[in-house]
């Protein structure tokens, strides 16, 4: 158990500091650079550290959660976790960028080429490289991939590659 305590407690404390700071930055929309990445991926270190800490201090942990207050706190957090999966009605609407994507995906390839400032042949070539098989300039992205918004975005990303900002 001493081996667990030598690394589990410092790992728990250190990862908690990182997650607390990055979480607060994200909450106030002040996160920059790799803050979100660090928060998301270094959370695994907290999970590992807490698991080791609980294993090293299992008898004390068991004593704390066996009482009425311990059980109530654990039950409250289980309830909060369960409630966090509920999706409010207003959030079921598509994201704000969905309508422009759908509008572009509805355009015939010849019109999409005009918007993309390239030839229709280049648009068709890029779509073919992305695994799609356009057979007509009158087809749209929607015709090629269907109503799936993610697939429409993927196809449009093939047509409109990322550009560096001027």
Secondary structure as UniProt FT lines:
FT   HELIX           2..27
FT   TURN            28..29
FT   TURN            33..34
FT   HELIX           35..56
FT   HELIX           58..66
FT   HELIX           68..83
FT   TURN            84..85
FT   HELIX           89..92
FT   TURN            96..97
FT   HELIX           98..106
FT   HELIX           109..116
FT   HELIX           120..129
FT   TURN            130..131
FT   TURN            137..138
FT   HELIX           141..145
FT   HELIX           149..159
//
